[in-house]
Amino acid sequence: FPGQLNCDLRKIAVNLVPFPRLHFFMTGFAPLTSRGSQQYRALTVPELTQQMFDAKNMMCAADPRHGRYLTAAALFRGRMSTKEVDEQMLNVQNKNSSYFVEWIP
């Protein structure tokens, strides 16, 4: 997306899945920490990516292991390599290919 910081959720949904009836967001958030937690530790891209798709980090009452993803979008913030992010997202897709549909028309 051009101007990634200025896009909204509606635009993301429309651009990822061409069928409006299939626009269901399952938002994962990482790192998910409690408000009182004083410890801070820099996480690597693989750790963040793994946490994003973990059922414990989902912002809805659904387990992603009991369904299939049509597509996924990951928005990262901070200092990290775009190459490393691309590699990790490809790794997630290859490792968990049974959770993703093969093709969207």
Secondary structure, DSSP 4 states (H G I P E B T S, - for coil): -TTGGG--HHHHHHHH-S-GGG-----B-SS---TT-----PPPHHHHHHHHT-GGGBSSS--GGGS-BS-------SS--HHHHHHHHHHHHHHTGGGB-S---
